[in-house]
């Protein structure tokens, strides 16, 4: 379990992500084993606890696939859907950031802001 101060910093950074990027509807930080560390969303329309488990599982699968194909590390996974986009990316080896948008034309903004957030979050934890 992470210290309360780190979780508070994570939540503040996730709130900043929502504040600066209005296309993002929800965001989650999860450990590699699926434990929910922090979450923020604009409205309570998503069950983010389950998204934490699914996000860590999907990133693990992406890591396995890219390792098998000798393509290096899996940087992110994008799920484009009828009603939006979900992006999954590593913060570090132990943590995953998941971001959700309902705007189909927002992939670039979603990835750009999510990547900056992941980089900031990686500096908050000891590697």
N, C-alpha and C positions, 0 to 999 in steps of 0.2 A: 504494500500500500504506500502511496506517495504521501509526503508530508502535506499538511493542510495549507501551508504557505505556497507550495508549488501548485496545488490544485486551484487556489485562489488566483494565482498569476495566470494559470491556464484559462480560467473562466474569464478573466479580464481581457486576455488576448483574443479569445473567441468573440467576446462582445465587440471588441475593436474591429474584428474581421466583418461582423455583421454591420457595424456602423459605416465602414469605409466602402463596402461592396454590397450595394443594395440588391444585387441579383441572387445573393446567397440567402436561402431560407432557413437552413439549419446546418449545424456543424457539431462534430463529435471528436473527442480524443479518446482513444482506446489503447490498452496495452496489447502486446502481440498475442496474449492468451485470451483476449476478449473482455477484459475488465474495463468498465466505463470509468474514465478519469474525470472528464468534464464535458459539458454539453451546453449549447445555446441554440435557441430557435426563435423566430419572429412570432410564431403562434404555436399553440400546443397541438399541432396537427399530426405529428410524427411520434412513433414509439422509438425513441433514440437509444434506449437500453439494448434493444435487439439489434439495432444498426451497429452498435459497438462490436458485438460478437460477430456479426456477418462481415463487417469491415476487416477485422483482424484475420478472419478465415480467408477472405478473398485475397488479401495481400500475401498471405502465406502461400496460397495457390499460385499467385503471380510470381512469387520468388522461386517456387519449385519449377514452374514452366520455363522461366528465363534461365535458370541454372541448367536445366536439362538440355536446353537449346544452345547453351554456352553463349548467351547474349548479354551477360553482365547482370547487374542488379535491376530488379523491377522498380522503376521510379514511381509510376502511378498506374492506376487502372481506372478506366472511364466506362461508365454504364450509361449509354444514351437510350432514352426511353420515350414512349409516346408523350408523356407529360412532364419531361424534364431530364436532368442529368445528375448523376451521382459520381463524384470523384473520390478516389481512395489513394492516399499517398503516405509514404513513410515519413515520420518525423525523425526517427533514428531506428536502430535495429529492434528496439523494444516497444515502440509506440507508432500508432497510425492516426492520421487525420482523415476524417470523412466530411465532405461538404456536399450539400444538396441544393439544387436550384430547380424551379419549375419553368424557367425560361429556356426554351430550346436553342436560342441563338446566343447563349451566354457562356459557351465553353471556354473561350479565351479568357474572359474576365474571371470565371470560376477557377481555372487552373493558375492564372497569374497570381491572384490574391491568396489562393490556398497555398501555393508554393512559398510565397513570402511569409505567410503565417507559420508554416511548417519549419522554415529556417529560424524564425524567431523562437518558436517553441523548443527547438533542439538546443538552443543556447541556454534555456532555463533549467535543463536537467543535466546531471553529470553523466557523461557517456559511459 
